[in-house]
Amino acid sequence: MSSYRQALKTARAEHIHKLIENNQNNPRFLFSTVARLTNNQTPPDLNIPSQLNSNDFMNFFTDKIDNIRNTITNVDSTASNTLVLSIAPKDKLQCFTTIGQEELNKLITASKPTTCLLDPVPTKLLKVLLPVAEEPLLNIINSSLSLSHVPKPFKLAVIKPLIKKPQLDPNELANYRPISNLPFMSKILEKVVSAQLCSYLQKNYLYEEFQSGFRPHHSTETALVKITNDLLLASDQGCISLLVLLDLSAAFDTIDHDILIDRLQNYTGIQGQALIWFRSFLSDRYHFVYLNGESSHLSPVKYGVPQGSVLGPLLFSIYMLPLGNIIRKYGISFHCYADDTQLYISTRPVETSKLSKLTECVKNVKDWMTNNFLLLNSDKTEILLIGPENITLNLVDYHLQLDRCTVTSSTVKNLGVILDSNLSFENHISHVTKTAFFHLRNIGKLRNMLPVSDAEKLVHAFMTSRLDYCNALLGGCPASSINKLQVVQNAAARVLTRSRKYDHITPILQSLHWLPIKFRISYKILLLTYKAHNGLAPAYLTSLLPRYNPSRSLR
């Protein structure tokens, strides 16, 4: 009996090891696997009831976008094109450059080995056969670039429904989001075009400076560092600030193709064969839902940028280019991350009338979005009053009606970080601590079956990533708050090394080569500083750190 149990334990440990090894870069899969092994929940993809079929989902996803488009009343269709860029691009992008075998090889080798249902061969096998298949694949890519035509098989996507949260009712179609997959080679083609388009936009300074979504050296952390820095500086000067987080409904799915082509042509200077390529890329696209071995009917993609595509986020940023100029007219600070837009304005407590500028600005923004087939979701738009505690307490009854939204004095969640009225981050730290301990308990249940290397992968996937996320914002927080995160890290180190509760933690952290939390925060700040001084950070961070030039020669 003991040998049987040992063999069973060994087999189970080996099975878990293979799952972790093959999916170490897929946190969603690891989460569902750990949850299933610890009997906390079933994986999200197994929650779909049998009575829901692929056509039900396809009809729901299609009707949802049609209903949003119908909700939007296009009052003045010409208003969307009245704003132009202040500086026209110096150059024009007339065509895309063909690539060589070496560049194609690098792209395919560096890509994740994910396989789509529409791929003729698995991506792993394609990488193995790359020396043989390289020449025909190169011909397909270069033919598309030179002929300005996207092959029809590259414009078909397969959708897999995924429940938004495990606790939601799986019988409600509204509780699912469409996860779209495209053929592997279509993504390679898009990466080639994206690289050349990004280079062109960067060279001609066509990016929106305060758009941090899907750009090199930009991230949610750099965006939040800029916003938080501005708000803290205002608070130090005795000012109060109003932060507005705008929420859009299915923004990527409702944009108009004709307006997008107009943006590409008139705002970014894309013309000739390059513009024809984008017309081909956006036209005649189809998708279908695949569920339980059955496929739904094909549905045309009439609006939006292709879900799951490489170019989608970049095209959305180009579509939103005029928005920055509208907000600047009101003297209001802003920052965007993809479809998340943050507006904020600061003023002296005796001059709260200035905050009403936001009302007019948001109204103008909403009108522009309506004219561009984007729906501002007033129910999910959040507003937060920020400033010194002694001042904000006196304004607790202050209300600013903003498109049916009212100022709140509690907390808002911005790009995954919980902000409170005095930017103490206490609520955020408590939330991170609670979530991290939840995952640590699950990992602890499996620890006896896992080798150290596999357990460490789970710890980094579920805990370290949360402790380090946007931790540059925590610089200056009191030690009592930082200690809460340190307790989490200490507990994780003990679970990983199987140490006793009262063993001194410093040698354990040193053996794992883990920096304590306060030093991780300092390291992140120093890293951002280094990047800002070496051209590896956004311009809006570099401008905050001017170099000191002495007036006289120093030793």
C-alpha positions, 0 to 999 in steps of 0.5 A: 500500500505504501509503494502504491501511495508513493507511486501515485504521489510521484505520478501526480507531482510529475503531472503538475510539473508538466502543467507548470513547465508548459504554461509558466507564461500563462497565469490564467491557465495556472490559476485555473489549474491550481484552483481545480487542484485545490477544489476551490473552483472549476476552470472558467472554460468548463462553466459553460452550460450545455444548453448554450451553443455556439450560435447563441454566443455568436448572435449575442456578441453581434447584437451587443455591438449593433445595439451599442452602435444604434444607441449612439446618436450621430448628431453631427457627423462632420464634427469628428473631422473638424480638428486637425493635427497642429503639425502635419507629418514631414514624410508620407508613408506610401508603402511597406518595405519587404523583409528578408529571411533573417527578419522573418526568422527572428519574428517567428522564433521570438513569438509565443508557440500559441496555436489557433484552431485555424492554423494548418499545423501547430505553431511548435511544429512550424518552428521546428520545420522553419528551415524548410517552410521559411521561403514560402512563408516569406513569399506570402508575407512579402507578396501581401506587402508589395501587392497591398492585399491581405489574404482572405484566410488571414482575416478569419477569427475564431472566438472562444467565450470566457466567463468574466468572473468565476462567481457570475451566473454561467447561464447569462450570456452577458457574463461572457467576453469573446476571446478572439484568436487569429492564425499564427501567420496573420499575426506575423504579417501584422508584426511586420506592418506594426514595426514599420508603422510604429517607426514611422509614427515615432520618427514624425512625432505623431503619437499622443504624448500622454497615450501609454497603451501598447507603446515601447517603454510605456506601461500602466506604471509609467502612466500612474507615476506621472498622474500620481506625481502631478496629484501629489505635487498639487496636494503639497501646494495645498490644492485639491484635485478632481480625478475623472476616470472615463469608461467606454463600452466595447470601445475596440469593437464599435469604431467606424472603419471609414473614420479610421481610414480618414485618421490614417490618411489625414492625421498620420499621412499614410497614403498610396499602397500602404493605405490600400493595404489597411483598407484590405486589412479592415474589409471582408473580415469574418469571425465565428464562435467555436464551442464544444466541438461545434462552430457557429455561423460566420458573422461579418466584422462590420465595425471595430479593430480586429479582436486578438490582432497585433495592429488592433491597439495601435489602430485604436490609438490612431483613431483616438488622436484628436481627443488630446487636442479637445481636452487641452483646450480646457487646460485640463491634464489627462492621460490615456492607456488604450481606451482608459482615459483619466482627466484631472484638474487642480485648484485652490480650495477657495477657487472650486469654481474652476473644477466646473471646467471638467463639466464642459470638457466631459460634455465636449468629449462625450459629443466627440465620442458620439460622433466617432461611434464611441459610447461613454459609459456614465454608469461606470465613470468614476470621480474622486476628490483628492487633496490634504485630509484637512481640506477635503473633509471640509468639502465632503458635501461638495458635489459636481454633477458630471454627466450623471456622475457624482463626486465620490470621496471614497476610492476608485480603481485606476489601471489596477491600482486603488486610489483614495482621497489622500493617496495613502494607498492603504486600501490598495495595499490591503487588497494586494495583501488579501489577494496574495494570501489567498494564492499563497494558501492555495500554493501551500496546499500543493507544496508537498507535491511540488519541487522548489523550482515549480513552487517558485514559479507559482509564487512569482506568477501569483504573488511576486507579480502582485507585490511588484505591480506599480510598486514605484507608487509606494515610495514614501508610504509609511513603514506600517503600510510597507510592513503589511506587504513584507509579511506576505513576502515572508510568508511566501518565503517560508512556504517555499523553503518549508521553514519554521514560523519562528526561523529568522527571515533574513537568511531565508530571503538571502538564500532565495535572492529576494530583495525585501519590499522596501528595497524592491520599491527603491530599486523600481524607482531607481530603475525608472530614473535610470531609464528616464536618463537613458532614453528608455522611458516616456518623454513625460517622465524624462521631463520630470528629471532635468539634468543638473548643469553646474554654472561653473566647473566642478572638480 
